Amino acid sequence: METEQILLVAAMDGVSDIFIIPGLPLTLKINNQIQRHQEDLFTSEDTDRIIHELYRLAQRSPDRMMAMGDDDFSFSVKGLSRYRVNIFRQRGSLAAVVRVIAFTLPNPEQLGIPDIVMEQGKKSQGLVLVTGPAGSGKSTTLRALAGIFSPDEGTINTHDNSISLLSIGVGFQSKLTGTENIYLSGLLLGFTEEYIKQKEREIIDFADIGDFINEPVETYSSGMHSKLAFAITAILETDIILIDEVLSVGDAEFREKSYNKMKELINHEERTVVIVSHSLGTIKTLCDEVLWIHEGLVKMHGKPSEVIKAYDEFMKVTGI
């Protein structure tokens, strides 16, 4: 399959990630599920040819890749999307993970999203999406930002920042071990295999699930699953971290450890953290901006004390 055809398939099928790895077939990540797109296996010659074509499309020299064995860059294809490419060597051959990083959304003005939210990437602390009833769009918003969902109009552009989503039931392959999922998750986030290896022990120690790290994830309890997911997200430290209702996982000791780690991440001046939560205590303590979404529209935006007071009153009056 030619490179242009691969990118076209990704755009048409709403794919978030494309795996081009010798010895494996073309593999796609669709709605957070890994799927084979064809049965034919890539040869080393196939991946070399496709990777050099990606460089041509990006109008970028492959010099760094040839010298260092890895590379990371972005490019756009007019009429399709924007892509982030992570190139690395696997068993001596070139391989690539291509992430689709720009999608479409309705105009922010149509959604009632204030200008300050559009500039949130420049802030140093967390933004919270909070609402009463289910179905208001908060988790959907995070999944759109993460590139899992593809909206219908407009664009989402993360400006080449790496982005991760921490959510119950999202991101792991059940047949793989915890260790294998650490590497899979890291590659999907755009990190090199060498960098993930440097962080592997720290992730395992933080998750603290014992020998289960070498067992398939399908044998994990929900608490163990969440602890490993949190550890990967927290230790690999992407530029933008999206958190969906998972700040109170695990036992009391792990909750305290994860809470302190989250405060550290939020206070980092080069990082943006977006949290979905109904925990008003968490919002008050961790966040400096609150966005309240109700039935798909922004109902209020401002400081935590102001929004939480209005939210409480609304919930009492409506009984939702």
Phi, psi and omega in degrees: 000135181283158184301315181299323178294321179297314180293325178293319176301317180299316182292320184287324186266003181068034182285144177259334181216146179235127180253121180240092190229127180299139181090353179236157174283170173301122184238136183238151171253114182238122182050041176069017175244135179277126182225140173281135180263336179209165183267333181297135182272142174289138169266169176300324179294321178299310183293322177301315182295316182294318181295318178294329176290325175297319176299320180296315180297325180277354184053049184232144178282139178276015186302316181297316180299318180293325183276318188258339180090359176209166179194163181210119181205168181231156174201164180241148171242114184303131179088349178246277184190188175246141187232144172245128187248127174246114182253136181209167177259134177231116183054039175086352181250153178287141176220164182212145167242123181250122180254132174278117190243003177229128180231185183246145178218156171299162177306136177305324181297325179293330180273350182078021180281123183291157183303325184297330179291325179295337180260012188300333181298342180272354185275168184251356181227188194276152172247132182245134171258122184223143179203165180281282187284159174290158177086012181275346174112007185289313178291325177298321178299315180297318182292328175292317178299324182282348179090009178283318176258146178248104179297173190270327184220165179072197180217150167246123180231116180272008176054042175068012175283141174289147188217139179227150179241124176252111184209145179301131175079011183242132163107346182252152171261119192296331183279344181272155177287169176301317180297316179297324178290332174300314181290318179298314180298318180297318179295321178296330179278356176097008179273154179281158178299323179297317180294318180298320179298321178297328184264353188303309183296321179296320178296314181298316180295320181292318180295322174054054178248015173065216184291350178296342180300337180261008179255157177301143182298335180296345178270357185280150167285166179298326179294317179294319178302313183291323179296318179291318179299316179296317182299317180298311182297317185287322185276323180285336168053073173288169181293322180237125180244125178252126185235124184245091171058038182231031180273356183238042181267159175079187180282178185300320181295317180291324178299318179293318179296316181290325178296315179294322178295321180294320177299320178297316180294317182295324183279356178286125188292343181261012186230144174247132177240127178245124185240136166256125182201148170257001180278102183294330177295318177298316181299313182299321186280319190267333196247152177249352176221139178234133175243117182259117179254135178222122180053042173084357181238154177284120179269325181198150177218136179168203180289150183307315183299322182288313184290319181295321177299313179295322180295315179301315180296319179299316181296323179291320182288316184277335181070021181287000000 
